[in-house]
Amino acid sequence: MAKRLTKAIVCFVTEKDSDLLTLTDSVLAGITNNSYFENPVPTVAQLTAVRDAYKASLLAASTGKYTSIASKQINRLALEDKLNKLGTYINNVARGNDTALVSSNYPLTKQPEPAYLGTFERITLKPGSNAGTLECKLTRIKNSKAYTFMISEDPLPEDSLWRSYTTTMCSYTFTQLQPGKKYWVKVSVSGTRGQSIQSNAICQFALM
């Protein structure tokens, strides 16, 4: 699977008022005299002016006056707009260059974690509730997509034939077995990315 490009996050509507100011100060420090972004849009001066207006209105809004709060909100929207445009410029210039993006001090998107297939933790095989049955259960495996339960009669030669039953469940009951006969069972697990793992074979007698 191709690596997804890292990008600067350009939406800040969920940021708290004080956090937005802190974020802006960090971006200004990162973008000022940054050789990766020599002609930022908006300019450092333009972003600084909007940041200063927002800071002043943020302090005024602490009085609780309606007009001050309204002014703060207007200045916040203006600051968000400038940060959005600057972030878009940074993404267009950096084109996924992680070093350049990190230097801007913008918050960045995260790469999705690989969907590694887990390992077998616990698998049990016991006689079922009816004659001629066996129940196989295992702990659900992380990032699994399907479970194939395989069964073969004892003795177990190297070229034994396995009957297979595939399900999305992490348990399966084998039926129509010979009561009292010994059987071998193993499980193959396929993952969401095409991976697969297989358990060791375990044995048990079908219920009489």
C-alpha positions as CSV (number, residue, x, y, z in Angstrom):
1,M,0.0,0.0,0.0
2,A,1.4,3.4,-1.0
3,K,2.3,5.8,1.8
4,R,-0.1,8.6,2.3
5,L,1.4,12.1,2.1
6,T,1.7,13.9,5.4
7,K,0.0,17.3,5.3
8,A,-0.4,20.3,7.5
9,I,-3.8,20.4,9.2
10,V,-5.7,23.6,8.0
11,C,-8.9,23.5,10.0
12,F,-8.9,24.9,13.5
13,V,-12.6,25.3,14.4
14,T,-12.3,22.9,17.4
15,E,-9.3,24.7,18.9
16,K,-9.9,26.5,22.2
17,D,-9.4,30.3,22.0
18,S,-6.2,30.3,24.0
19,D,-4.8,27.2,22.2
20,L,-5.4,28.9,18.8
21,L,-3.3,31.8,19.9
22,T,-0.5,29.5,21.1
23,L,-0.7,27.6,17.9
24,T,-0.4,30.8,15.9
25,D,2.7,31.9,17.8
26,S,4.3,28.5,17.1
27,V,3.5,28.8,13.4
28,L,4.9,32.3,13.2
29,A,8.1,31.1,14.8
30,G,8.3,28.2,12.4
31,I,7.6,30.1,9.2
32,T,9.7,33.2,9.9
33,N,12.9,33.1,7.8
34,N,12.1,29.5,6.8
35,S,14.1,28.6,3.7
36,Y,11.5,26.0,2.7
37,F,8.8,28.7,2.5
38,E,10.4,31.9,1.3
39,N,7.2,33.6,0.0
40,P,4.5,32.6,2.4
41,V,0.9,33.5,1.6
42,P,-0.3,35.2,3.7
43,T,3.0,36.9,4.7
44,V,4.4,36.7,8.2
45,A,3.5,40.4,8.7
46,Q,-0.1,39.8,7.6
47,L,-0.5,36.8,9.9
48,T,1.1,38.7,12.8
49,A,-1.3,41.6,12.4
50,V,-4.3,39.3,12.5
51,R,-2.8,37.5,15.4
52,D,-2.3,40.7,17.4
53,A,-5.9,41.8,16.7
54,Y,-7.2,38.5,17.9
55,K,-5.0,38.6,21.1
56,A,-6.3,42.0,22.0
57,S,-9.9,41.0,21.4
58,L,-9.4,37.8,23.4
59,L,-8.3,39.9,26.4
60,A,-11.2,42.3,26.0
61,A,-13.7,39.4,25.8
62,S,-12.7,38.2,29.2
63,T,-14.8,41.1,30.6
64,G,-17.9,39.3,29.4
65,K,-19.3,42.2,27.4
66,Y,-21.3,41.1,24.5
67,T,-19.7,43.5,22.0
68,S,-16.2,42.4,23.1
69,I,-17.1,38.7,22.7
70,A,-18.6,39.4,19.2
71,S,-15.4,41.3,18.2
72,K,-13.3,38.4,19.5
73,Q,-15.3,35.9,17.4
74,I,-14.9,38.1,14.2
75,N,-11.1,38.3,14.8
76,R,-10.9,34.5,15.5
77,L,-12.6,33.8,12.1
78,A,-10.1,36.1,10.4
79,L,-7.2,34.3,12.1
80,E,-8.6,30.9,11.2
81,D,-8.9,32.0,7.6
82,K,-5.2,33.2,7.5
83,L,-4.0,30.0,9.1
84,N,-6.0,28.0,6.6
85,K,-4.6,29.8,3.6
86,L,-1.0,29.6,5.0
87,G,-1.4,25.9,5.7
88,T,-2.7,25.4,2.1
89,Y,0.4,27.2,0.8
90,I,2.7,25.1,3.0
91,N,1.1,21.9,1.7
92,N,1.4,23.0,-1.9
93,V,5.1,23.9,-1.5
94,A,6.1,21.0,0.7
95,R,4.3,18.3,-1.3
96,G,4.7,15.7,1.5
97,N,8.3,16.7,2.4
98,D,8.1,15.7,6.1
99,T,11.2,17.8,7.1
100,A,9.7,21.0,5.5
101,L,6.3,20.3,7.1
102,V,7.7,19.8,10.5
103,S,9.7,23.0,10.3
104,S,6.5,25.0,9.8
105,N,5.3,24.0,13.3
106,Y,1.8,23.3,11.8
107,P,0.0,20.3,13.3
108,L,0.3,17.4,10.9
109,T,-1.9,14.6,9.8
110,K,-0.9,11.2,11.1
111,Q,0.1,8.2,8.9
112,P,-2.4,5.3,9.4
113,E,-0.9,2.5,11.4
114,P,-0.2,-0.7,9.5
115,A,-3.0,-3.3,10.1
116,Y,-0.7,-5.9,11.5
117,L,-2.4,-9.3,12.0
118,G,-2.3,-10.4,15.6
119,T,-1.1,-13.7,16.9
120,F,-2.7,-16.8,18.5
121,E,-3.3,-16.2,22.2
122,R,-5.6,-19.0,23.3
123,I,-7.2,-21.9,21.3
124,T,-9.3,-24.6,22.8
125,L,-10.8,-27.8,21.4
126,K,-13.3,-29.9,23.4
127,P,-16.1,-32.3,22.8
128,G,-19.3,-30.6,21.8
129,S,-22.7,-30.9,23.5
130,N,-24.0,-33.6,21.1
131,A,-22.5,-36.9,20.1
132,G,-20.0,-36.7,17.2
133,T,-19.2,-33.1,17.7
134,L,-16.1,-31.0,18.6
135,E,-16.0,-27.3,19.5
136,C,-13.0,-25.2,18.6
137,K,-12.7,-21.7,20.0
138,L,-9.9,-19.1,20.0
139,T,-9.4,-15.5,21.1
140,R,-10.3,-13.1,18.4
141,I,-7.2,-12.0,16.6
142,K,-6.6,-8.3,15.9
143,N,-7.2,-7.2,12.3
144,S,-8.5,-10.6,11.3
145,K,-11.0,-11.0,8.5
146,A,-11.8,-14.7,8.4
147,Y,-11.1,-18.0,10.2
148,T,-10.7,-21.3,8.5
149,F,-11.2,-24.3,10.8
150,M,-9.6,-27.5,9.5
151,I,-10.1,-31.0,10.7
152,S,-8.5,-34.4,10.0
153,E,-8.9,-37.9,11.4
154,D,-6.2,-39.6,13.6
155,P,-3.6,-40.8,12.9
156,L,-2.2,-37.7,11.3
157,P,0.1,-38.6,8.3
158,E,2.0,-35.9,6.6
159,D,-0.2,-36.0,3.5
160,S,-3.5,-36.1,5.5
161,L,-6.5,-34.4,4.0
162,W,-8.1,-31.6,5.9
163,R,-11.7,-30.6,5.7
164,S,-12.0,-26.8,5.9
165,Y,-14.8,-24.5,7.1
166,T,-14.4,-20.8,6.8
167,T,-16.3,-18.2,8.9
168,T,-16.0,-14.7,10.2
169,M,-16.5,-16.1,13.7
170,C,-13.6,-17.2,16.0
171,S,-15.4,-20.4,17.0
172,Y,-16.7,-23.4,15.1
173,T,-18.5,-26.7,16.0
174,F,-17.6,-29.7,13.9
175,T,-20.5,-32.1,13.4
176,Q,-21.2,-35.5,12.0
177,L,-18.0,-36.9,13.4
178,Q,-17.5,-40.5,14.5
179,P,-18.3,-40.6,18.2
180,G,-15.3,-41.5,20.4
181,K,-12.8,-41.1,17.5
182,K,-9.7,-38.9,17.8
183,Y,-9.5,-35.9,15.5
184,W,-6.9,-33.2,14.8
185,V,-7.8,-29.6,14.3
186,K,-5.9,-26.5,13.2
187,V,-7.0,-22.9,12.4
188,S,-5.9,-20.6,9.6
189,V,-6.6,-16.8,10.0
190,S,-6.6,-14.3,7.2
191,G,-6.1,-10.6,7.8
192,T,-7.7,-7.4,6.4
193,R,-4.5,-6.8,4.3
194,G,-4.2,-10.3,2.8
195,Q,-1.9,-11.6,5.6
196,S,-2.4,-15.1,7.1
197,I,-1.3,-17.2,10.0
198,Q,-1.9,-20.8,10.9
199,S,-2.0,-22.5,14.3
200,N,-0.4,-25.8,15.3
201,A,-2.6,-28.8,15.1
202,I,-4.3,-29.9,18.4
203,C,-6.3,-33.1,19.0
204,Q,-9.4,-34.3,20.9
205,F,-11.9,-37.1,20.9
206,A,-15.4,-36.5,19.5
207,L,-18.2,-36.8,22.1
208,M,-19.5,-40.3,22.5
